[in-house]
Amino acid sequence: MRSVATLGLVLLGPVLALLTFLVLGPLSDLADAPGLRLVILADMVYILVVAALVLREVARIVASRRARSAGSRLHLRLTGVFTIVALVPTILVAVFATITVNMGLEGWFSDRVSSALGNSVDAAVAYSQEHSDDLTTDTRALANFLNLNRRATVLLSDGDLRQLLSQGQSRIQRGLEEAFVIDGGGEIRARGESSYLFDYERPSAPDLAAARDGELVLIEDRAQNEFRALVRLDAFPDRYLYVSREVDGDILALLDETQQTVQLYRQLESDRGRVLFEFGLLYLGFAIIMVLAAIWLGLWFAERLSRPVGQLAGAAQRVGTGDLEVRVAEEGGDDEIAMLGRLFNQMTRQLKGQRDALIEQNEATEARRRLFDSVLSSVTAGVIGLNEAGRVDFMNRSALRLLQLVEQRDSGLSLSAAVPEFAALFERLQKSTAEAVQEEIKLTRSGKQESLLVRMATRRNADGRLEGYVVAFDDVTQLVSAQRMAAWGDVARRIAHEIKNPLTPIQLSAERIKRRFSKELPDDDKAKLEEMTEIIVRQTNDLRRIVDEFSKFARMPEPETRVEDLAQLFREAITLQRAGQPGVRFAFDIPETPVKAELDATMIGQAFTNLLKNGGEAIETLQEKGAPVGHVPQLRGALQVTDGMAVVTIADNGIGLPADRAKLFEPYVTTREKGTGLGLPIVKKIIEEHGGTLELVDAEPFEEGAHRGAMARITLPILSNGERA
């Protein structure tokens, strides 16, 4: 019954389409209005019913596809194929019919007709433009003639001006109908030959204003069939040359008529799309009926074709999930579906046997591999395995992190290509007879220099034949830095101890010498003595300041931590530096809510102040060496909270960081001539005492194409909500 209903519904579509065509076409005179409405109503009902059935069937297919039910993919593909088969001919016929109708309309709106109308407009416009250009040239020539005579004769009356105007008017090759000299109010001061008062048309105020600004004003008076020109006479005070020339009014009228005709033609041409739209709408109505009937027939046929494959597809899905015990019912016959069922059962039996054997073999191998990967992935040292040719075939996670390598990209590369800094040590291992070599190597990644202790060894099999190499390395940057900081601290303590003791006796001795001998010496010698003793006292104070810096670096006090608002401390440091650096633009993003952290407010404030001051000094250094054009001194930064940590960034657009930026944290290393080199080491030590980190990286340009400065990034632990110190 379903099949009969489907075929009946499909056959009803062409019948309705034929009936609609007859009512609208050959039988339109015989069909009355109620009959036409009844046929169109039947078409609408048919379209709605079939569209609803098609949408319901498509929704069911999509739901089955999403549920990954058996045979849903094949059903969907068959439906798509039948839909395309129904749509493609319809679309092709629609395109062909539209092109045919369009070609019929092309005869009405051909390029030849359009070109002829366009040429008429162009000819009239060219005539008008020619007269405008000639009038402009003649006006400038006559104005220059009057200006030259004025400069030659200072005392020139209006009567003389009239003679000059007539004389200049006669010299114009193409001739001017009228020529007047007027003042700024439009009153005539002189007129040339054949220039009469009753023909005079006073120029408008905007035209006089434009001419007063030095512009040559062209006036088209189509009612009088005249073109006029108005220009200021530079040699005369408040005088303007006002000339006119007669033009052919018929041509100007023709220009207006032609433009109106072209506008009407283009309006008719634009309505050509409406005709095509009405034709397409009629065709679309017939097409929808036929396409819906064809799609419904395709859906019914696709369902009948995909149903026998459903069980086999469901079994294949279960095999895909790992169930090799599944079997399908083997149907009788020798067709492709029956053969596919028998081959499927044979395949599942073979797969089950092979899988059982592979599981037994892989269990032992997997256990050894997990142990090996677990050990190498857990160690903090980097390990790289090389084959016999020196190419990378293994890297653990620490190696990828320390060297910033990418496993998919760098696997298979030679060691010299993957890590160029290791090439010299690897070449030494290959040339030597030793089984292992070791060396401390410095390398730079992301602008940060690191020290790695690298050890390379050969890897041989039981017979002693070379199988490859093993490269092991560890980051000793912090260890080396700590050793240097400790050494510098010891040096600072010794220097402070040796220098600070004699400073006070030296200062006191100089003051006593000044008091003792200043009274006994003459005035000249007394002044020299005071000058020398003041130099000794001043230099002693400078040495004492340096010694205090040494002592401060050597003996940093233990932080006295309390719960403080880190955002408020950062905000106070910025306010202080904004007053001390008035020429620098500050732009910082600090949250309004408190950021609680356990810290020493004085030491953290000192760290913020030093970094902000360093940014301003970097900008000063750039300006001293020559800042780029348009450089605006700026300090930018932010305070952000993420994953229980506060990240503070301070960026400048100053001189930037040197290549060996890691040494900036070492004592007495500075890029400024007046710097002591203790600011950054002290800041780093303060941050580390609070359990944080300090990094120096290149800052992103503040504007496109702007100078690239430096950025300090501080990471400090904070207290989460509800956490107590």
VODOPA-398988 format. One record per residue (C-alpha): residue in three letters; x negated, y, z negated. Coordinates in steps of 0.5 Angstrom, whole numbers, plus 500, padded with zeros to 3 digits. Example, Ala and Ser with C-alpha at 12.3 -4.5 7.8 and 13.67 -1.06 7.14 Angstrom:
! VODOPA-398988
Ala475491484
Ser473498486
//
This chain:
! VODOPA-398988
Met500500500
Arg494505499
Ser491503505
Val498504509
Ala499511505
Thr492513507
Leu493512514
Gly499515514
Leu497521511
Val491522516
Leu495521522
Leu500526519
Gly494532520
Pro494532528
Val501531528
Leu502538524
Ala496541528
Leu500540535
Leu507542532
Thr504549529
Phe500550536
Leu507549540
Val510553535
Leu505559536
Gly503558543
Pro508555549
Leu514554544
Ser513561541
Asp519564545
Leu524558543
Ala522558536
Asp526562531
Ala523565525
Pro526560520
Gly523554524
Leu516558524
Arg516559517
Leu518552516
Val512549520
Ile507554517
Leu510552510
Ala509544512
Asp502546514
Met500549507
Val503544503
Tyr499538507
Ile493542506
Leu494543498
Val496536498
Val490533502
Ala485538498
Ala487536491
Leu486529493
Val480530496
Leu477534490
Arg480529485
Glu476523489
Val470528489
Ala470529482
Arg471521481
Ile465520485
Val461525481
Ala463523475
Ser461516476
Arg454519479
Arg453522473
Ala455516469
Arg450512473
Ser455507475
Ala454501480
Gly455503487
Ser456511485
Arg449513489
Leu451509495
His458511495
Leu456519494
Arg451518500
Leu457515505
Thr461520503
Gly456526505
Val455522511
Phe462522513
Thr463529511
Ile458531515
Val460527521
Ala467531520
Leu464538519
Val458538525
Pro463537531
Thr468542528
Ile462547527
Leu459546533
Val466547537
Ala467554533
Val461557535
Phe462555542
Ala469558542
Thr466564538
Ile461565543
Thr466564549
Val471569546
Asn465574545
Met462573552
Gly469575555
Leu469581550
Glu462583553
Gly465585560
Trp469591556
Phe463593552
Ser457592557
Asp450595556
Arg451599562
Val457602560
Ser454604553
Ser447606557
Ala451611561
Leu455614556
Gly448615552
Asn445618558
Ser450623558
Val449625551
Asp442625552
Ala442629558
Ala446635554
Val442634548
Ala436635553
Tyr439641556
Ser440644549
Gln433643546
Glu430646553
His434652552
Ser432652544
Asp425651546
Asp424656551
Leu428661547
Thr423660541
Thr417661546
Asp419667549
Thr421670542
Arg414669539
Ala411672545
Leu415678545
Ala414679537
Asn407678538
Phe407683544
Leu410688539
Asn406687533
Leu400688537
Asn402695540
Arg404697533
Arg397695530
Ala394699536
Thr399705534
Val400706527
Leu405712528
Leu410709532
Ser417711532
Asp424708534
Gly424711541
Asp417708542
Leu419702540
Arg425702544
Gln420703550
Leu416697548
Leu422693547
Ser424694554
Gln417693557
Gly416687553
Gln423684555
Ser421685562
Arg415681562
Ile418675559
Gln418670565
Arg425667564
Gly428673561
Leu432675555
Glu439677556
Glu439682550
Ala433684545
Phe434688539
Val430691533
Ile434691527
Asp432692519
Gly433688513
Gly441690513
Gly442688520
Glu443695523
Ile440696530
Arg433700530
Ala432699537
Arg435696543
Gly432693550
Glu435694557
Ser442691558
Ser442691550
Tyr449694548
Leu452695542
Phe459692544
Asp455685545
Tyr451686538
Glu453680534
Arg450682527
Pro446676524
Ser449673517
Ala445674511
Pro442667510
Asp439668517
Leu436674515
Ala434671508
Ala430665512
Ala427670517
Arg425674511
Asp421668509
Gly417668515
Glu422663519
Leu424663526
Val431662526
Leu435659532
Ile443661532
Glu447657537
Asp454661539
Arg458656543
Ala464660543
Gln460666546
Asn455661550
Glu449664547
Phe443662544
Arg440667539
Ala433668535
Leu431672529
Val424673527
Arg420678522
Leu416683525
Asp409682521
Ala406689523
Phe413693522
Pro416694515
Asp423691514
Arg424690522
Tyr426684525
Leu426682533
Tyr433679535
Val434676542
Ser439672545
Arg440668552
Glu446666555
Val447658556
Asp452654561
Gly458653557
Asp460647561
Ile454643559
Leu455645552
Ala463643552
Leu461637556
Leu456635550
Asp462635545
Glu466631550
Thr461626551
Gln460625544
Gln467624542
Thr468619548
Val462615545
Gln465616538
Leu471613541
Tyr467607545
Arg463605539
Gln470605534
Leu473600540
Glu466596540
Ser467596532
Asp474593533
Arg471587537
Gly469583530
Arg477584528
Val479580534
Leu474575533
Phe476574526
Glu483573528
Phe481568533
Gly477565528
Leu482565523
Leu487561527
Tyr482556529
Leu480555521
Gly487553520
Phe487548525
Ala480546523
Ile482545515
Ile488540517
Met483536521
Val477536517
Leu481535511
Ala484529514
Ala477526517
Ile474527510
Trp480523506
Leu479518511
Gly471518510
Leu472517503
Trp477511503
Phe472508508
Ala466509504
Glu469506498
Arg471500501
Leu464499504
Ser460501497
Arg465496493
Pro461490495
Val454493493
Gly457495486
Gln455489483
Leu448488486
Ala447496484
Gly449495477
Ala444489476
Ala439493479
Gln440498474
Arg439493468
Val433490471
Gly430497471
Thr431498464
Gly427492463
Asp433486463
Leu430481467
Glu435475465
Val440479469
Arg443475475
Val448476480
Ala453471483
Glu451468490
Glu456469495
Gly457464500
Gly455466508
Asp449468511
Asp451475512
Glu446481509
Ile450482502
Ala450474501
Met442474503
Leu441480498
Gly444477492
Arg440470493
Leu433474494
Phe435478488
Asn436472483
Gln429470486
Met426476485
Thr428477477
Arg426470476
Gln419471479
Leu418478475
Lys420475468
Gly414470469
Gln409475471
Arg411480466
Asp410474460
Ala403473463
Leu401480463
Ile404482456
Glu400476453
Gln393479457
Asn395486455
Glu396486448
Ala389484446
Thr386490451
Glu391495448
Ala389494441
Arg382495443
Arg384501447
Arg388504442
Leu382503437
Phe377506442
Asp382512443
Ser384513436
Val376514434
Leu374518440
Ser380523439
Ser380524432
Val372526431
Thr371534432
Ala365533436
Gly366533444
Val364527447
Ile364526455
Gly362520459
Leu359520465
Asn358514470
Glu352512474
Ala352518479
Gly353523473
Arg360524474
Val365525469
Asp370519468
Phe372521460
Met373527456
Asn376527449
Arg380532446
Ser375536442
Ala371536449
Leu377539453
Arg378544447
Leu370546446
Leu369547454
Gln376549456
Leu376544461
Val382541464
Glu382533465
Gln386533471
Arg382538475
Asp375536472
Ser375529472
Gly370526477
Leu366532478
Ser359532477
Leu356534470
Ser353540473
Ala359542476
Ala364541470
Val359544465
Pro353548469
Glu350550462
Phe348542461
Ala345541468
Ala338543465
Leu338538459
Phe341532464
Glu336533469
Arg331533463
Leu334526461
Gln334523468
Lys327525469
Ser324522462
Thr323515460
Ala327517453
Glu333514452
Ala336520449
Val335528449
Gln337533444
Glu338541445
Glu342547442
Ile345550448
Lys349557448
Leu355558453
Thr360563454
Arg368561454
Ser373567455
Gly368572453
Lys366568447
Gln359566446
Glu358559442
Ser352555440
Leu353547441
Leu348542439
Val348537445
Arg345530445
Met345526451
Ala343518452
Thr343513457
Arg349507457
Arg346500459
Asn349494459
Ala347487456
Asp342486462
Gly339493461
Arg342496467
Leu344503467
Glu351504467
Gly352511465
Tyr351517460
Val354519454
Val354527452
Ala356528445
Phe356535442
Asp358539436
Asp360547435
Val355550430
Thr356557432
Gln359558425
Leu353554422
Val348558425
Ser352565424
Ala352563416
Gln345562416
Arg344568419
Met348572415
Ala345568409
Ala338570411
Trp340578412
Gly344578405
Asp337576402
Val333581406
Ala338586404
Arg337584397
Arg330585397
Ile330591401
Ala335594396
His331592390
Glu324594393
Ile326601396
Lys332603391
Asn327603385
Pro322609387
Leu327613390
Thr329617384
Pro322618381
Ile321621388
Gln327626388
Leu325628381
Ser318629382
Ala319633388
Glu324637384
Arg319638379
Ile314640384
Lys319645386
Arg320648379
Arg313648377
Phe309651383
Ser315656386
Lys313661381
Glu306661382
Leu306662389
Pro307667394
Asp313668397
Asp311665404
Asp308659401
Lys314659396
Ala319658402
Lys315653405
Leu314649398
Glu322649398
Glu323647405
Met318641404
Thr322639397
Glu329640400
Ile326635406
Ile324630401
Val330630397
Arg335630403
Gln331624406
Thr331621399
Asn339621399
Asp339618406
Leu335612404
Arg339612398
Arg345611403
Ile342606407
Val340602401
Asp347602398
Glu350600405
Phe345594404
Ser347593397
Lys354593399
Phe353588405
Ala349583400
Arg354583395
Met361584397
Pro365584391
Glu370578390
Pro377580392
Glu382582387
Thr388579390
Arg395581389
Val402581393
Glu402587398
Asp405589404
Leu401588410
Ala405592414
Gln405598409
Leu397598409
Phe396598416
Arg401604417
Glu397608412
Ala390606415
Ile393608422
Thr396615419
Leu389616416
Gln385615422
Arg391619426
Ala389625422
Gly382624423
Gln382623431
Pro387628433
Gly384627441
Val386620441
Arg393617443
Phe396612438
Ala401607440
Phe402601435
Asp408596434
Ile409595426
Pro415592423
Glu420596419
Thr421589414
Pro415588409
Val410583411
Lys408580404
Ala401577403
Glu396575397
Leu390580399
Asp386586396
Ala389592398
Thr383596398
Met378591402
Ile384590407
Gly385597408
Gln377598409
Ala377593414
Phe383596418
Thr380603417
Asn373600420
Leu376597426
Leu380604428
Lys374608427
Asn370603431
Gly376604437
Gly375611436
Glu367611437
Ala368607443
Ile372612446
Glu367617444
Thr361613447
Leu365612454
Gln366620454
Glu359621453
Lys357617459
Gly362619463
Ala370617463
Pro373616469
Val378621472
Gly385621469
His382617462
Val387618456
Pro384616450
Gln388611447
Leu389606441
Arg394601441
Gly396595437
Ala401591433
Leu403587427
Gln406580429
Val409575424
Thr408567427
Asp408560424
Gly406563417
Met401568420
Ala400575421
Val397577427
Val394584427
Thr391587434
Ile387594435
Ala386595442
Asp382601445
Asn380604452
Gly373605450
Ile366603453
Gly368596452
Leu364590449
Pro357587451
Ala356581455
Asp353578448
Arg359580444
Ala358574439
Lys352578436
Leu356584434
Phe358580428
Glu350580426
Pro348585421
Tyr344591424
Val347590431
Thr350596434
Thr351599441
Arg351606438
Glu345610437
Lys348613430
Gly351606428
Thr348602422
Gly351595425
Leu354593418
Gly361595420
Leu363589423
Pro359584419
Ile363587413
Val370587416
Lys369580418
Lys366578411
Ile373581408
Ile377577413
Glu374571412
Glu374572404
His382572405
Gly382566409
Gly383569416
Thr379570422
Leu377576426
Glu376576434
Leu373581439
Val376580446
Asp377584452
Ala383588452
Glu388588458
Pro388595461
Phe393600459
Glu396602466
Glu394599472
Gly387600475
Ala385603468
His379602464
Arg378596460
Gly377597453
Ala376592447
Met381589442
Ala380586435
Arg385580433
Ile386579426
Thr389573423
Leu391573416
Pro396568412
Ile402571409
Leu407569404
Ser414566407
Asn420567404
Gly421565397
Glu414563396
Arg410565390
Ala403567390
//
